[in-house]
Amino acid sequence: METKTVTIEGREYKLLRYKTEWVFPVITTYEHGLGSPVALILLYLEDDSLEIYTDVTVNLPECTRSAGCQFIDTNANEEDILDWLEENQFGKRTGKSGKSGFCTYTEFIFYAGEQYWNYRRINEQLQESE
């Protein structure tokens, strides 16, 4: 796992390498769906700011999912996003999937990933300091 720490507007961010970009995972929840559906967005470093790179997850409230799980948007992202998430310890594939329209999305358990918890805590701390 390749990392880089940058300071933006007085705040320190630990970035991860994804393909050719330095990204910061933003972990939050979707408003709709049972429990607190995990939402993961990647921001990328451009000049001295963080900009939206991609939505990693897709919320499918009509599909059953387990606690701590969410569907990965392999329709908007390439399939290798799943490998990257596992290699960077954000969790693992459950072997299940959800369907919406003509697309099938892989279910991913974030609660099993050490980095999920680390970045969730970092995101909470950043929100508290605003």
Buried (B, 14 or more C-beta within 10 A) or exposed (E): EEEEEBEEEEEEBBBBBBEEBBBBBBBBEBEEBEEEBBBBBBBBBEEEEBEEBBBBBBBBEEBEBEEBBBBBBBEEBEEEBBEBBBEBBBBBBBEBBBEBEEBEBBBBBBEBBEBBBBBBEBBEEBEEEE
